[in-house]
């Protein structure tokens, strides 16, 4: 019996019409390769059933003991805390965590097209990044278990966050506390390849205020670049207007810290002169006494790992969609 010759990187390069270096780059840094070349290489790998050498050995053992997490390149505390919870949940297993940070649309497309084909991980957690139908099909075709956080698809298990409901909850809370004039502050200019949670929270907030007879003027809204200084400047500008909010909804707890810092610099008292409610309930919110909306950062990360491990053990495990109830954590800031 003659065994079929296994495809090599040279075969892939020849079929795709590219150099071996380009194939290697696609395997290791797919976001650095032009989309047209990457698609040719992926197609060639699929046609040849190509498996890189190191991964072929692991495939023979039936697992790699590696779980990937694909997330936006971000230092935002909420991302850090959720990834920390994922790492903590994995620490009691024998799986290694491999992180893939996305800083561009090309990188996102590259990782989503290559990770299923390259056979380097047993499962993948996708955090707050959109996935196309063709990429979902690729996960299924290559039998790569996937769990999504903050995004959803009917055929993939997910942890879902209702950001619009979170904005509404913030408005309803502030109204219930008797505040009459409202402001909003959040990060703007988010890249097209990421989810726009800030805008969703703002929309829910504005809708709920309007439904209760309150106006949110443009002069009381600030979308700005990521960073504490931008947040402080945005709040100061709003508070310099003739109509000043007596309560803010900050789209994240870090933005809420900016409101508190700006108020102090203007010699305003929190919450007597200006109140603020945040979103996330990161560790810093507890330390700073920020009233906030808890989105179960730690629990959602742990649950994502549990779901993924279940899918890896049995690929026929039923798809689950889990949504944690958002809840107000009342502290001193509002």
N, C-alpha and C positions, 0 to 999 in steps of 0.2 A: 504493500500500500504506500503510495507516494503522498507525503504530506504537502499541503499547499505552502508555498513560500510566504512568510510573513512580510507585510509591507514595511518598508523603511522610510526614514525621513527623506532619503534621496528619491524614492518613488513618489512621495507626496510632492516634493519640489518639482519633479519632472512633469507630473500630471497637471499641476497648477500653473506651470510656466513661470516659476519664481525661483529665487536662489534658496539654498539650504539655510542661509542666515535669516532670511525672511520667515521661513517656516519655524525656525527656532524662536524667533522673536514673537511670533503669534502664540506659541506654546507658553512662553514665559511672561510676555508683556503685550497682550493682544490689543490694548488701547493705543499702542504706539505704531500700529500698522494701519495703513489706509483701508477703508471699508471694502473697496473693490478687491484688493489683494487678499484681505482676510476671508472674504466670502469664497473666493476661489480655493483657498487653502482648506477651509472647513469642508467644502464640497468634495475636494480630493480625499481628505481624511475619511469622510463618510463612505465614499465609493470604495476605498481600499481597505476599510475597516482597520485603519492605522491606530496603533496604541504605542505611545512612547515607552522605551525600554523599562525605565524604573516603574512605571505604572503597570506594565505587563506582568512583572513579578508580583506586585500587590494584587492584581486582578486574579492571578492564580490562587492566591490565598483567600479570595472572595471579598476581602475588605481592605481598606487603607488605614483605618483608624484615624481618619481626618474628616472634620466637618468645616465647611467654609461659611463665612459670613460676608455678604456683599452689602456695603453700606456707602452712603455719601461720605466724601472726605470732609469731616466736620469735627471741630473741637467743642461743639455745643454740649453742655453738661448733660442734657437729656439723652443724647446719643451715647455719650461715654458711660452713663449710669446703666443704660439698657444693655450695652455690649458687656459691661462688667458683670451684669447678672447672668448673661449667657455664658460667659467664661466661668463664672462660679458654679453654674449648674453642670457644666462639662467637667469641672475639676474632680467630681466624684465618679466620673466614668473613665474609661481608658481611651477616650477620643481626644485628639489634638485639635485645637482651634486654629484655623488659617483665615486671616483677615484679608479682604480685598477691598481697598478704598477706591471710590470712584470720584474723579475730579473733572470729568468731561463726558459728553454724550458718546464720543467715540470709545472711551474706556468702558462705559456701561455696555454698549453694544458688543464690544470685544469680549468682555467677560461672560456675558450671557450666551454668546454663541460658542465660546471655547470651553467653558467649564464642563458642560455635559459631554462634549466630544473627547476631551483630553483625559478623562477618567482619572482625576487626581484626588477626588474627594468622595466620601460615601454619601454625603447629604449637604444641602445648602440652605442657609437662612438668608432671605433677602429683606433688608430693612429700608423701608421708605423710599423705594425706587420703583418706577413703573416698568412693567414687563409686557412685551408684545405677544400676540397670539402665536406667532411663528416660534418665539422662544419657549413658550409653554409647550408647544408641540415637540420641540427638541428635548425638553426635560423628560417628556413621556417616552419619546422614541429611544432615548438612552437610559431610561429607567433610573433617573436621578431623583431621589426624594427631595422635595423642596417644601419649606414653610415660609410664608410671607408675614411680615409685620407692618402694619399701617396701610397695607394694600390688600386687595382681595381678587380672587378669580374662582369661578365655580368649581374648577377641577383641582385646586390646590389648597391645602390646609392653611389657615391664616389666623392671625391675631389682629382684630380690626379696631380702629380708633375713630370715633365719630367726632371730628373736629368742629363741625357745624353745631352739633349738640353742645359741645364744650363752650363755644362762644355764647350760645343762648343761655346756658347755665350761669355764666359769668354775669350777663346782663340781669337775669332774674334775681340773682343774689344781691347785686348792688341796689337794684330797685327796692328789694325787700328791706334793705337797711336804711332806706329813706333818702338816698342820694338823688339829686335832681338834674345834675349837669355832668355829662360823661365825655371821657376821652379814650383814645386807643393808641397803643404804641406797639410796633412790631417790626421784624426784619423784613425788608423788601428786596426786590431784585434777585430773588432766588433763581438758580439756573433752571432751564427748561426741562432738563433730564430728571429733576427731583420733584417730589410731591410738594404742593404748595399749602402746607398746613396753616401757615400764618393767615393767608387769604381766606381759607375756609373758616377759621376761628373768627376772623373779622366779620365775615358775612353773617354768621350765626348771631354774633353780638349785635350787629346793626339791625338785623331783622327783628330780634326780640325787643330791642329798644323801641323801634317803630311801632310794633304791635301794641306796646304799652303806652304809646302817645309821647315818646321822647325822641328828640332830634339828635343826630350825631353830625355836627357841622364838619366840613372838610378841615377847618382851621383847628379842630380838636383831634385830628388824626395824623399820625406820623409813621410812615414806612421808611426805614433807613438802612444803611449798611450794617452788617454784623459787627458788634463791638460795643463795649460799655460807653465809650466817649460819645459815639453817635446816638446812643439811647438817651444819655443825659442831655445832650444838645437838643434832641427832638422834644423832650419833655419841657425844657426851658422855653423853647420857642412857643409851644402850646400855651404855657402858663403866662406868657407875655401878652397874649391876646386879651381883648376887652372882655370877652366871655370866657371865663376860666372854668374848666371842669373841676368838680369836687371829688370825682372818682375816676380812676383809670382801669381799663382792662389791658393788661400786658400779655402779649401772645406767648410769652415764656417767663419762667421765674427769673431768668437773667435780665430780661427787660424790666421786670418789676423792681429788681435791685437798682436799675437805672432811674426809675421813677423816685425811689426813696432817696437816692443820692442827690438827684436834682432838687428835690424838695428841701433837703437839708441845706444845700448850698444857697437856696433862696430863702432860708430861714422860715420855712413852712413846717408845720407839725404833721406827722403821719400818725393816725388817720384823721386828726381833728380838722386840719386845713385841706388836706388832699389824701384820699384813700387809694389803694391799689390792690387788685386781685391778679395773681399770676396764673400760669398753667404749667403743669408737669409734676410738681411736688418733688423736685430734686432735693438732695440732702441740704443744700444751701438754703432752701426755703424755710426749713425747720429752724436752722441756725439764725436766720434773719427775721424770723417771726412773720413770714409772708403768708397771708391768706391766699390759697391757691386751689387749683383743680387737679386732683390726683388722677393720673392716667395709668396707674399700676405698672410703672416702668420695670420694677424688679420682678414682679409676678409674671408679667407678660414675657419677659426674657426667659424665665425658667420654664414657662408653659411651652414656649416655642421649641426649646430643646427637647422636652418630653414628647411633643408631637412628632418632631423629626426623628428621634430615636425609635419611636413606635413604627413610623413608616419605613425606616431602614431595616428593622427586624422583620417586618411583614409588609411588603410592597402593596398588598391588597387591603391594608388598613383603610377604613372609611375616612373620607375627607371630612375635616371638622372646621367650622368657622366660629371662633370664640371672640366675643365682644365684652370687655370688662366695663362695668358701669362707672361712668365718671362721677366723682364725688367731691364736694367742697370740703377742704380742710381749713377750718376757721382758726386764724391766728390774730395778731394784733393789727395788721396793716389795713384791714377793711372790716 
